[in-house]
Every structure is written in C-alpha cells, then in structure tokens.
Amino acid sequence: MIGGYDLSRRDVIGQAGFEGVVQKVAELEKSLGIYDLASFTPAPAQTSQ
C-alpha cells in the first residue's frame, strides 16, 4: 500500500500462476541442457567395510 507498490500475485507472476512459472523454468532448463539434475550429482562414495 505504501507508495502504490502493493501488487497482487497475478501482477507479479502472471495469469498462469505458480504452475505457469514452474513450467517456464522447466522449459528454460531443458533449453540450457541443465534439466537432468542426476547428470550433475556425483555418485555416493563407496565405503569399504
């Protein structure tokens, strides 16, 4: 309300809402080749017993 900066969620994240933002992020990750987190996650260390 102060200074007219009171924005609704729709104004901030758009008509599609949170789900729409998640979809856009997924599309960006795919286009950048960083969608598959398993390819960036190291395998667990093997412990000898």
C-alpha positions as CSV (number, residue, x, y, z in Angstrom):
1,M,0.0,0.0,0.0
2,I,2.9,2.4,0.7
3,G,3.7,4.3,-2.5
4,G,1.5,2.1,-4.7
5,Y,3.8,-0.9,-4.5
6,D,1.0,-3.3,-3.4
7,L,0.9,-5.8,-6.3
8,S,-1.2,-8.9,-6.4
9,R,0.3,-12.3,-7.1
10,R,-1.2,-12.2,-10.6
11,D,0.6,-8.9,-11.3
12,V,3.9,-10.5,-10.2
13,I,3.8,-14.0,-11.6
14,G,1.2,-13.7,-14.4
15,Q,-2.1,-15.2,-15.2
16,A,-0.8,-18.8,-15.2
17,G,0.2,-18.6,-11.6
18,F,2.9,-20.6,-9.8
19,E,2.3,-23.6,-12.1
20,G,2.9,-21.5,-15.1
21,V,6.2,-20.2,-13.7
22,V,7.3,-23.7,-12.9
23,Q,6.6,-24.8,-16.5
24,K,8.6,-21.8,-17.9
25,V,11.6,-22.7,-15.6
26,A,11.4,-26.3,-16.8
27,E,11.4,-25.2,-20.4
28,L,14.4,-22.9,-19.8
29,E,16.3,-25.7,-18.0
30,K,15.7,-28.0,-21.0
31,S,16.9,-25.4,-23.5
32,L,20.1,-24.9,-21.5
33,G,20.7,-28.6,-21.0
34,I,20.5,-28.5,-17.2
35,Y,17.2,-30.2,-16.8
36,D,18.5,-33.6,-15.7
37,L,20.0,-33.0,-12.2
38,A,21.2,-36.6,-11.9
39,S,23.9,-35.8,-14.6
40,F,25.3,-33.1,-12.2
41,T,25.0,-35.1,-9.0
42,P,28.1,-37.1,-8.0
43,A,27.6,-40.8,-7.2
44,P,27.7,-41.6,-3.5
45,A,31.2,-42.5,-2.2
46,Q,31.8,-46.3,-1.8
47,T,32.8,-47.2,1.7
48,S,34.9,-50.3,2.4
49,Q,33.9,-52.4,5.4
